[in-house]
Amino acid sequence: MEQISIISLITNASIPVQIVMAILAVFSIVSWGIIFSKWTSLARAKMETNKFIKQYQNSNSITNLYNAISVQNNRVTTGQMFFAGLSEYNKVSKSGITNKDAITANIERALSATIDEELNSYEKSLSTLATFGSVSPYIGLLGTVWGIMHAFIGLSNTGQATLASVAPGIAEALVATAIGLFVAIPAYMAYNKFSADVSNLEKRMYRFGDEFLNLINRKLSASNSNSQDM
C-alpha cells in the first residue's frame, strides 16, 4: 500500500480544500507576525516601565528627571505619562493660570490622553488574533466537510466501498481541520496572554497617574506664591 504523507494529502486535495488551506496558511503567517511583534513591544514596555518607576522613586528632583527623559525618543507608558504631565504643567504655569483645580484638570486630561494613546498602540492587532482564533477552526471545518463530501461523491461513482478508496479523501479533508486548529490555538493563547499584559500595564499607568497627580497637588498646596515654577 502506498504510504500517505501530509504533503501528498495537501497537493492531491481538491481545489476548494486547497483554497481553504491557503487561506489558513495566510492567517497563520499573519498571526505569527503579530505574535512576535506584540511579544517584543510588550516585553520592552514592561522593562521600560519597571526602569522608569525605579528612576522616579529614587529621584530627588522631578525637574532633573524630566530633563533626563526629555531627550529620549523611546518613552513609553509611565515615562511618557510623566513627560506629558509635567510638560502640561509647565505650559499651564507659563500661561499664567494659578487656579489649583484648573491646573490639576489640565494635567489629568494630558495623562488620560497619554494612557489612551499608549493602550491603543498595544491593543492594536489583538482583535485580529481573536478573529483568527475564532474563525480558523470553522474555516478548517468547511474544508473538511467539502473534502468528505467530495470523497463520498467519488466513492459513489466508483461503486467500491473499500477503506483504501475512502481513506485518502477523508484524510485530506481532515488535514484542513488540523490546519485550522494549528492557526487557532496559538492565536487564542497569544491573545489571552497579550490582553493580560496590556491590562497589567493599564493598571500600572493609572496607579502612576494617581501618584503623579498627588505629587502635583502637594506641590501646588505647598506653594506660597502665584508662581508654580518647579
Solvent accessible surface area in square Angstrom, and as a share of the most:
residue,aa,sasa,rsa
1,M,199,0.89
2,E,153,0.69
3,Q,167,0.74
4,I,66,0.34
5,S,56,0.36
6,I,107,0.54
7,I,122,0.62
8,S,34,0.22
9,L,16,0.08
10,I,54,0.27
11,T,84,0.49
12,N,111,0.57
13,A,8,0.06
14,S,19,0.12
15,I,116,0.59
16,P,47,0.30
17,V,0,0.00
18,Q,53,0.24
19,I,95,0.48
20,V,14,0.08
21,M,10,0.04
22,A,56,0.43
23,I,71,0.36
24,L,0,0.00
25,A,47,0.36
26,V,83,0.48
27,F,39,0.16
28,S,15,0.09
29,I,130,0.66
30,V,61,0.35
31,S,1,0.01
32,W,91,0.32
33,G,41,0.39
34,I,22,0.11
35,I,14,0.07
36,F,133,0.55
37,S,66,0.42
38,K,17,0.07
39,W,148,0.52
40,T,93,0.54
41,S,40,0.26
42,L,2,0.01
43,A,47,0.36
44,R,82,0.30
45,A,0,0.00
46,K,72,0.30
47,M,119,0.53
48,E,36,0.16
49,T,1,0.00
50,N,64,0.33
51,K,110,0.46
52,F,12,0.05
53,I,31,0.16
54,K,132,0.56
55,Q,69,0.31
56,Y,34,0.13
57,Q,127,0.56
58,N,119,0.61
59,S,40,0.26
60,N,160,0.82
61,S,35,0.23
62,I,26,0.13
63,T,53,0.31
64,N,99,0.51
65,L,13,0.06
66,Y,37,0.14
67,N,82,0.42
68,A,54,0.42
69,I,4,0.02
70,S,43,0.28
71,V,119,0.69
72,Q,69,0.31
73,N,157,0.80
74,N,75,0.39
75,R,54,0.20
76,V,19,0.11
77,T,0,0.00
78,T,0,0.00
79,G,6,0.06
80,Q,46,0.20
81,M,0,0.00
82,F,0,0.00
83,F,42,0.18
84,A,20,0.16
85,G,0,0.00
86,L,6,0.03
87,S,21,0.13
88,E,42,0.19
89,Y,3,0.01
90,N,47,0.24
91,K,134,0.57
92,V,6,0.03
93,S,32,0.21
94,K,174,0.74
95,S,76,0.49
96,G,54,0.52
97,I,64,0.32
98,T,66,0.38
99,N,88,0.45
100,K,85,0.36
101,D,109,0.56
102,A,38,0.29
103,I,0,0.00
104,T,23,0.13
105,A,38,0.29
106,N,28,0.14
107,I,0,0.00
108,E,84,0.38
109,R,149,0.54
110,A,20,0.15
111,L,6,0.03
112,S,50,0.32
113,A,62,0.48
114,T,10,0.06
115,I,4,0.02
116,D,76,0.39
117,E,123,0.55
118,E,19,0.09
119,L,15,0.07
120,N,97,0.50
121,S,61,0.39
122,Y,15,0.06
123,E,81,0.36
124,K,145,0.61
125,S,37,0.24
126,L,10,0.05
127,S,79,0.51
128,T,44,0.26
129,L,0,0.00
130,A,23,0.18
131,T,70,0.41
132,F,20,0.08
133,G,1,0.01
134,S,46,0.29
135,V,53,0.30
136,S,0,0.00
137,P,37,0.23
138,Y,155,0.59
139,I,38,0.19
140,G,0,0.00
141,L,90,0.45
142,L,109,0.54
143,G,1,0.01
144,T,7,0.04
145,V,84,0.48
146,W,102,0.36
147,G,1,0.01
148,I,53,0.27
149,M,88,0.39
150,H,92,0.41
151,A,16,0.12
152,F,101,0.42
153,I,94,0.48
154,G,31,0.29
155,L,28,0.14
156,S,84,0.54
157,N,122,0.62
158,T,90,0.53
159,G,65,0.62
160,Q,119,0.53
161,A,91,0.71
162,T,70,0.41
163,L,149,0.74
164,A,65,0.50
165,S,57,0.37
166,V,23,0.13
167,A,28,0.21
168,P,51,0.32
169,G,14,0.14
170,I,50,0.25
171,A,30,0.23
172,E,15,0.07
173,A,0,0.00
174,L,94,0.47
175,V,13,0.08
176,A,0,0.00
177,T,36,0.21
178,A,58,0.45
179,I,36,0.18
180,G,0,0.00
181,L,81,0.40
182,F,125,0.52
183,V,1,0.00
184,A,4,0.03
185,I,96,0.49
186,P,26,0.16
187,A,0,0.00
188,Y,94,0.36
189,M,131,0.58
190,A,11,0.09
191,Y,67,0.25
192,N,93,0.47
193,K,85,0.36
194,F,2,0.01
195,S,37,0.24
196,A,51,0.40
197,D,13,0.06
198,V,6,0.03
199,S,43,0.28
200,N,81,0.42
201,L,2,0.01
202,E,58,0.26
203,K,120,0.51
204,R,65,0.24
205,M,0,0.00
206,Y,107,0.41
207,R,134,0.49
208,F,6,0.02
209,G,6,0.05
210,D,87,0.45
211,E,82,0.37
212,F,0,0.00
213,L,25,0.12
214,N,78,0.40
215,L,25,0.12
216,I,0,0.00
217,N,43,0.22
218,R,145,0.53
219,K,94,0.40
220,L,16,0.08
221,S,76,0.49
222,A,75,0.58
223,S,39,0.25
224,N,158,0.81
225,S,71,0.46
226,N,122,0.63
227,S,69,0.45
228,Q,21,0.09
229,D,128,0.67
230,M,68,0.30
